[in-house]
Each structure stands twice: as C-alpha cells, then as structure tokens.
Amino acid sequence: MNSAEFRKELVKIMPGYNWTVHKSTNPTSLSATGIKSSGFNRLSTLVVYRREDANEFERYEVKSAGFGTRARWAHTTSDRTLARALRDLQNHYEMKANTYRGLASQLQTGRVPSSQEGPAQ
C-alpha cells in the first residue's frame, strides 16, 4: 500500500479529521496524524501506524489524545484492520465513560440523605 491509498482509507473511515500522511523510508510501514479542531483549538489528535510483517499481514496501531497540542496519549490499541482498531479505541473510551458516570452518580446520590436511615444520634 502506498501513502495515497493509505490516505484514502483514512479519509473514508474518519472523514472528520484532517489527515497528514508522514513520509517513510521503510516500505512496510506508514504513519499518519489526524487532527480535529475548532478554530485554533485542537480538540483531538489521532495517530495511525500501519505495518506489514514478513508474511505481508498488515497491523494497525491507533492512539489518541485529547484537547490541545501537548495533551498526553490517552490510550493505544491495535488490530488487523483500521476499522476494528478504531472501534476498539472507541469502545475503550465508552467503557471508561460509563465507569466514571456511575461513580459520579453514586457520589451525587450520596449527598442526599437516605429515607431508610434513622435520625443521626
């Protein structure tokens, strides 16, 4: 796969990002950076690495960072197809969001006195 085909695949799956495909001296490895922004604010950064092994099987590694140019990488995942690697990354974030939403909800309900408890002594 060349860089033009790689860019086409990236734009097809993630058209909301502005993609930059990086030059590579290794013919079995490609990388690209996708940026999603609003005005001058960078909302999200997504990096995709595509590598082929000796058997010509491709492997995609994706990682993303949040707001700003200096944000830390939040999570990394990899899979045999780009779509599955991105779906795994999204599933990870949704699982974390549900966990934190549940914890926040418990803290919120903990602020209200329970009707089943007796008066404080």
C-alpha positions as CSV (number, residue, x, y, z in Angstrom):
1,M,0.0,0.0,0.0
2,N,1.3,3.4,-0.9
3,S,0.7,6.7,1.0
4,A,-2.1,7.8,-1.4
5,E,-4.1,4.6,-0.8
6,F,-3.4,4.9,3.0
7,R,-4.8,8.5,3.0
8,K,-7.8,7.3,1.0
9,E,-8.5,4.6,3.6
10,L,-8.1,7.1,6.5
11,V,-10.4,9.7,4.9
12,K,-13.0,7.1,4.1
13,I,-13.2,5.8,7.7
14,M,-12.6,9.1,9.6
15,P,-13.6,12.0,7.3
16,G,-14.0,14.4,10.3
17,Y,-10.2,14.6,10.8
18,N,-7.6,16.5,8.7
19,W,-5.0,13.9,7.8
20,T,-1.3,14.2,7.3
21,V,0.5,11.1,6.0
22,H,4.1,11.1,7.0
23,K,7.0,10.1,4.7
24,S,8.6,6.8,5.5
25,T,11.9,5.3,4.4
26,N,10.5,1.8,5.3
27,P,8.2,0.4,2.6
28,T,6.4,-1.8,5.0
29,S,5.4,1.0,7.4
30,L,3.2,4.0,7.1
31,S,2.0,6.5,9.7
32,A,-0.5,9.4,9.7
33,T,-1.7,12.0,12.1
34,G,-5.3,13.2,12.1
35,I,-6.3,16.4,13.8
36,K,-9.8,17.6,14.6
37,S,-10.1,21.2,15.5
38,S,-12.5,24.1,16.1
39,G,-10.9,27.4,15.1
40,F,-7.5,27.5,16.6
41,N,-8.4,24.9,19.3
42,R,-7.2,21.3,18.7
43,L,-10.0,19.1,20.0
44,S,-8.5,15.7,19.3
45,T,-5.4,14.1,17.8
46,L,-5.4,10.6,16.3
47,V,-2.2,8.8,15.2
48,V,-2.4,5.7,13.0
49,Y,0.6,3.3,12.2
50,R,0.2,0.7,9.5
51,R,2.8,-2.0,9.5
52,E,3.3,-5.2,7.4
53,D,5.1,-8.2,8.7
54,A,7.2,-10.7,6.8
55,N,4.0,-12.6,5.7
56,E,2.5,-9.3,4.3
57,F,-0.1,-9.2,7.0
58,E,-1.0,-5.7,8.0
59,R,-1.4,-4.4,11.5
60,Y,-2.9,-1.1,12.5
61,E,-2.0,0.7,15.8
62,V,-4.0,3.7,16.8
63,K,-3.7,6.2,19.6
64,S,-5.4,9.3,20.5
65,A,-5.0,12.4,22.7
66,G,-7.5,15.0,23.8
67,F,-7.6,18.8,23.9
68,G,-4.5,20.8,22.9
69,T,-1.2,20.1,21.2
70,R,0.5,18.9,24.4
71,A,-2.1,16.5,25.6
72,R,-0.9,13.1,26.7
73,W,-1.9,10.0,24.7
74,A,-5.0,8.7,26.4
75,H,-5.0,5.1,25.0
76,T,-3.4,2.9,22.4
77,T,-4.9,-0.2,20.7
78,S,-4.1,-2.3,17.6
79,D,-5.9,-4.7,15.3
80,R,-5.7,-6.3,11.9
81,T,-8.0,-3.7,10.3
82,L,-8.1,0.0,10.7
83,A,-11.9,0.0,11.4
84,R,-11.6,-2.6,14.2
85,A,-8.6,-0.8,15.8
86,L,-10.6,2.4,15.8
87,R,-13.7,0.6,17.1
88,D,-11.7,-0.9,20.0
89,L,-10.4,2.6,20.9
90,Q,-13.9,4.0,20.9
91,N,-15.2,1.1,22.9
92,H,-12.4,1.6,25.5
93,Y,-13.4,5.3,25.9
94,E,-17.1,4.5,26.1
95,M,-16.4,1.8,28.8
96,K,-14.3,4.3,30.8
97,A,-17.1,7.0,30.4
98,N,-19.7,4.6,31.8
99,T,-17.5,3.7,34.7
100,Y,-16.9,7.3,35.6
101,R,-20.5,8.2,35.0
102,G,-21.6,5.5,37.5
103,L,-19.1,6.7,40.1
104,A,-20.2,10.3,39.7
105,S,-23.8,9.2,40.1
106,Q,-23.0,7.4,43.3
107,L,-21.3,10.5,44.7
108,Q,-24.3,12.6,43.7
109,T,-26.8,10.3,45.4
110,G,-24.6,10.1,48.4
111,R,-25.1,13.8,49.1
112,V,-28.8,13.3,49.6
113,P,-29.8,11.7,52.9
114,S,-31.4,8.3,52.5
115,S,-35.0,8.0,53.6
116,Q,-34.4,4.5,55.1
117,E,-31.8,5.6,57.6
118,G,-32.9,6.7,61.0
119,P,-32.1,10.1,62.5
120,A,-28.5,10.7,63.4
121,Q,-27.6,10.3,67.1
